[in-house]
Amino acid sequence: MKKGNNQGFTLIELVVVIIILGILAVTAAPKFINLQSDAYFSALQGLKAAINGSNTLIYSKAAIQGVEKSPKTDIVIVSAADPANNVEVTIGYGYIRPNFNDFAVALDMSISKGDDPSDPTITTEWIFDKPNSIGFFWQTGAPITCFLQYTQATATTSPIIELPDPSDC
């Protein structure tokens, strides 16, 4: 009888290949799976939805009161039994103006003023800065390039809410 040619891998060769594949997976996987970046970008998408929802409700109240075409108006968004306890925001053309207090009230969230999301003294989840008529939001700890940009409404346009490229987060 003729013996067959038994060629194959030895156990040691298989173990070496598995170890090499494990090392490659550990070093390469984080480059392909950046979960933190996805989380920052998803949080910005959630914030955008919250701002759009607030703006829709506030614009409706402004339209009912007939002030949706005014460049700057204070509007009551929550009425209290005592008018001194009413909750107001400043709107422009029916939408939230990019001001710290107005966003904090309209979105009912805790935000800090600042322009550095890596600042260790900030204890809130969100940071807001308004160097001009444009407001910027960062999530605390996010890269400086990962922000939501809010441009206030004008007489002819609704507010513009822009998100970064997901790769910037």
matplotlib code that plots the C-alpha trace (Angstrom):
import matplotlib.pyplot as plt

x = [0.0, 1.1, 0.9, -0.8, 1.1, 0.0, 0.9, -0.7, 0.0, 1.4, -0.1, 2.7, 2.2, -1.5, -0.9, 1.6, -0.9, -3.6, -1.3, -0.4, -4.0, -4.8, -2.1, -3.3, -6.9, -5.9, -3.9, -6.1, -9.6, -9.6, -8.7, -11.8, -14.2, -14.1, -17.1, -16.3, -16.4, -19.7, -21.1, -20.1, -21.6, -24.8, -25.1, -24.9, -27.6, -29.8, -29.1, -30.0, -33.4, -34.0, -33.3, -35.6, -38.3, -38.0, -38.0, -41.1, -43.0, -41.7, -42.5, -46.0, -46.4, -44.9, -47.3, -50.3, -49.2, -48.4, -44.7, -43.1, -41.9, -40.3, -36.5, -36.3, -39.0, -39.3, -41.9, -43.4, -42.9, -44.2, -46.9, -47.0, -49.8, -47.6, -46.4, -43.1, -42.4, -43.1, -40.4, -39.4, -36.9, -35.8, -36.7, -35.8, -38.3, -40.1, -37.1, -34.7, -31.9, -28.4, -28.0, -26.8, -29.8, -32.4, -31.0, -30.7, -34.4, -35.8, -34.0, -34.3, -30.8, -27.7, -25.0, -21.9, -20.3, -17.0, -15.1, -13.0, -14.6, -11.5, -11.6, -11.5, -13.4, -16.6, -19.1, -22.0, -22.5, -22.8, -20.8, -22.1, -20.2, -21.5, -18.7, -21.2, -24.7, -23.7, -23.9, -21.7, -22.4, -19.8, -20.2, -17.8, -14.7, -15.3, -12.7, -12.8, -13.7, -16.9, -19.5, -23.0, -23.3, -26.6, -27.1, -30.0, -33.0, -33.3, -36.4, -36.0, -34.5, -35.1, -32.3, -29.5, -28.2, -25.1, -23.3, -19.7, -18.4, -18.6, -14.9, -14.3, -15.6]
y = [0.0, 3.4, 5.9, 9.2, 12.4, 13.9, 17.5, 20.1, 22.5, 21.5, 22.6, 25.1, 26.7, 27.2, 28.7, 31.2, 32.2, 32.7, 34.8, 37.0, 37.5, 38.4, 41.0, 42.5, 42.6, 44.4, 47.0, 47.5, 47.3, 50.6, 52.4, 50.9, 51.0, 54.5, 54.2, 57.4, 59.5, 57.9, 58.7, 62.4, 62.7, 61.0, 63.3, 66.3, 64.8, 64.4, 68.0, 69.2, 67.3, 68.9, 72.4, 71.8, 70.5, 73.6, 75.9, 74.3, 74.9, 78.4, 79.4, 78.1, 80.3, 83.2, 82.8, 82.6, 85.8, 87.5, 88.2, 85.6, 88.4, 90.5, 90.7, 90.5, 89.7, 88.1, 85.4, 83.4, 79.7, 78.6, 80.6, 80.5, 81.5, 84.4, 86.3, 87.0, 83.3, 83.0, 81.3, 83.5, 83.3, 85.9, 85.1, 86.5, 86.0, 83.4, 81.2, 81.0, 83.5, 82.0, 83.2, 81.2, 81.8, 81.3, 77.9, 76.8, 77.7, 76.6, 73.2, 72.8, 71.6, 72.4, 74.1, 76.0, 79.0, 78.3, 77.4, 74.5, 71.1, 69.7, 72.2, 70.1, 72.7, 72.3, 70.1, 70.2, 67.9, 70.7, 73.9, 76.9, 79.8, 82.7, 84.9, 86.7, 85.9, 82.2, 79.9, 76.8, 73.7, 71.1, 68.0, 68.1, 66.1, 66.1, 67.3, 71.0, 70.2, 68.3, 71.0, 72.0, 75.5, 77.4, 80.5, 82.7, 83.2, 86.2, 87.8, 85.5, 82.3, 79.9, 79.2, 77.1, 74.2, 72.6, 69.5, 68.7, 65.9, 62.7, 62.2, 65.5, 63.9]
z = [0.0, -0.7, 2.1, 1.4, 1.6, 4.9, 4.7, 6.9, 9.6, 12.9, 16.1, 16.7, 13.3, 14.0, 17.4, 15.9, 13.2, 15.8, 18.0, 15.0, 14.1, 17.7, 17.8, 14.5, 15.7, 18.9, 17.1, 14.0, 15.4, 17.3, 14.0, 12.3, 15.2, 16.8, 19.2, 21.1, 17.9, 16.9, 20.4, 20.2, 16.7, 17.8, 20.8, 18.5, 16.3, 19.4, 20.4, 16.9, 17.2, 20.6, 19.2, 16.2, 18.5, 20.8, 17.8, 16.4, 19.7, 20.2, 16.6, 17.1, 20.3, 18.4, 15.5, 17.9, 19.5, 16.2, 16.9, 14.5, 12.2, 15.0, 14.9, 18.7, 21.2, 24.6, 24.7, 27.6, 27.0, 30.4, 32.2, 35.9, 38.3, 39.4, 36.2, 38.0, 37.7, 34.0, 31.9, 29.0, 26.1, 23.6, 20.0, 16.7, 13.8, 15.8, 16.7, 19.6, 19.4, 20.1, 23.6, 26.6, 28.9, 26.1, 25.1, 28.8, 29.3, 26.0, 26.0, 29.8, 30.1, 32.1, 29.9, 30.7, 28.9, 27.3, 24.1, 25.2, 25.6, 27.2, 30.1, 33.3, 35.3, 33.3, 35.1, 32.7, 29.7, 27.2, 26.5, 24.7, 23.1, 21.1, 19.6, 17.3, 15.9, 15.6, 18.6, 19.1, 21.2, 22.2, 24.4, 27.3, 26.4, 22.7, 20.2, 19.5, 15.9, 16.9, 17.4, 16.5, 14.9, 15.3, 13.1, 14.1, 11.9, 9.7, 8.1, 5.1, 6.6, 9.4, 11.8, 10.3, 12.4, 11.1, 12.2, 11.6, 9.3, 11.4, 10.9, 12.8, 16.0]

ax = plt.figure().add_subplot(projection="3d")
ax.plot(x, y, z, "-o")
ax.set_aspect("equal")
plt.show()
